[in-house]
Each structure stands twice: as structure tokens, then as C-alpha cells.
């Protein structure tokens, strides 16, 4: 959804948008094809596979946290209504800090 929104907001030429949409649409089927292709030789309990899986999981979690903090929360915190109301600003910051602490404790 994020990539589709970025493509829409970028306002590129129609040809560029069509190419981006094509690559976006082909990503999942190509990944499925690669997965099917290596399924016979893939050992999910090998040390290499576990390290690669851990690195990919960490990268995807980092991207999700970044998207949540930068793209979603930044818009809310830059809202003039929040910036001009001290009590609401303190409440928002305390809530964000509480969420971060709970996330830290969950890990």
C-alpha cells in the first residue's frame, strides 16, 4: 500500500507509472516462483537458512517500525493543533514513550 501511494503521489509520466506498476505486480509471483524452485534443495534447519531468515525478519521489522514512526506518526506530531496545545502534546509524547517501552519489553 505504501509503494502504491508513493507511485500515485510522485506524479510521474504515464509510461513510468506503468513500468513501476508492472514491477510492483510481478514481485510476488516471481518470489513465489523462486520459492517453488528452491523448495527441493532448501533445508530450513541449516545454520545458513536460520541466519538468512533472521536477517530478513529483522529487516522487515525495521522497515515496519520506520514506516510507523516516520511516515505515520510524523504527520500527527507536525499537526498545528497538536503543536499549539501543550497538554495534548505532552499526552501524545507520553503515549509514544509508553508504546516504545511496551514494545521494548515485549521483545
C-alpha positions as CSV (number, residue, x, y, z in Angstrom):
1,X,0.0,0.0,0.0
2,X,2.9,2.4,0.8
3,X,4.5,1.9,-2.5
4,X,1.3,2.3,-4.4
5,X,0.7,5.6,-2.5
6,X,4.2,6.8,-3.3
7,X,3.7,6.0,-7.0
8,X,0.4,7.9,-7.0
9,X,1.9,10.9,-5.2
10,X,5.0,11.1,-7.3
11,X,3.1,12.2,-10.4
12,X,5.4,10.7,-13.0
13,X,4.7,10.3,-16.6
14,X,2.2,7.5,-17.6
15,X,5.0,5.3,-19.0
16,X,7.0,5.5,-15.8
17,X,3.9,4.7,-13.7
18,X,3.1,1.7,-15.9
19,X,6.6,0.3,-15.6
20,X,6.5,0.8,-11.8
21,X,3.1,-0.9,-11.5
22,X,4.3,-3.7,-13.7
23,X,7.3,-4.4,-11.5
24,X,5.1,-4.0,-8.4
25,X,2.6,-6.5,-9.7
26,X,5.4,-9.0,-10.7
27,X,7.2,-9.0,-7.4
28,X,5.0,-11.6,-5.6
29,X,4.7,-14.1,-8.5
30,X,8.4,-14.0,-9.1
31,X,9.1,-14.6,-5.4
32,X,6.7,-17.5,-5.4
33,X,8.4,-19.0,-8.4
34,X,11.8,-18.7,-6.7
35,X,10.4,-20.3,-3.6
36,X,9.0,-23.2,-5.6
37,X,12.2,-23.6,-7.5
38,X,14.4,-23.9,-4.3
39,X,11.9,-25.8,-2.2
40,X,13.6,-29.2,-3.0
41,X,17.1,-28.1,-2.0
42,X,16.1,-25.8,0.9
43,X,16.9,-27.1,4.4
44,X,15.0,-24.9,6.8
45,X,17.1,-26.1,9.8
46,X,20.5,-25.3,8.4
47,X,22.5,-22.6,10.2
48,X,22.7,-20.6,7.0
49,X,19.0,-20.7,6.4
50,X,18.3,-19.7,10.0
51,X,20.7,-16.7,9.8
52,X,19.2,-15.5,6.5
53,X,15.7,-15.9,7.8
54,X,16.6,-13.9,11.0
55,X,18.2,-11.1,8.9
56,X,15.2,-10.9,6.6
57,X,12.8,-10.8,9.6
58,X,14.9,-8.1,11.3
59,X,14.9,-6.0,8.1
60,X,11.2,-6.3,7.6
61,X,10.5,-5.4,11.2
62,X,12.8,-2.4,11.0
63,X,11.1,-1.2,7.9
64,X,7.7,-1.5,9.6
65,X,8.9,0.4,12.7
66,X,10.4,3.1,10.5
67,X,7.2,3.4,8.5
68,X,5.2,3.7,11.7
69,X,7.4,6.2,13.3
70,X,8.4,8.4,10.4
71,X,5.6,8.2,7.9
72,X,2.6,7.8,10.1
73,X,3.4,9.5,13.4
74,X,5.4,12.4,12.0
75,X,2.2,13.7,10.3
76,X,0.3,13.6,13.6
77,X,3.1,15.3,15.6
78,X,3.5,18.0,13.0
79,X,-0.2,18.9,13.1
80,X,-0.6,22.5,14.3
81,X,-3.5,21.5,16.6
82,X,-1.1,19.2,18.5
83,X,1.8,21.7,18.5
84,X,-0.2,24.6,19.8
85,X,-1.8,22.6,22.6
86,X,0.8,21.9,25.3
87,X,-1.4,19.4,27.3
88,X,-2.2,17.4,24.1
89,X,1.5,17.4,23.0
90,X,2.6,16.1,26.4
91,X,-0.1,13.4,26.3
92,X,1.0,12.4,22.8
93,X,4.6,12.2,23.7
94,X,3.9,10.2,26.9
95,X,1.7,7.8,24.9
96,X,4.5,7.3,22.3
97,X,7.1,6.7,25.1
98,X,4.7,4.2,26.7
99,X,4.3,2.4,23.4
100,X,8.0,2.3,22.8
101,X,8.6,0.9,26.3
102,X,5.9,-1.8,25.9
103,X,7.5,-2.7,22.5
104,X,10.9,-3.0,24.2
105,X,9.5,-5.1,27.0
106,X,7.7,-7.4,24.5
107,X,11.0,-8.2,22.7
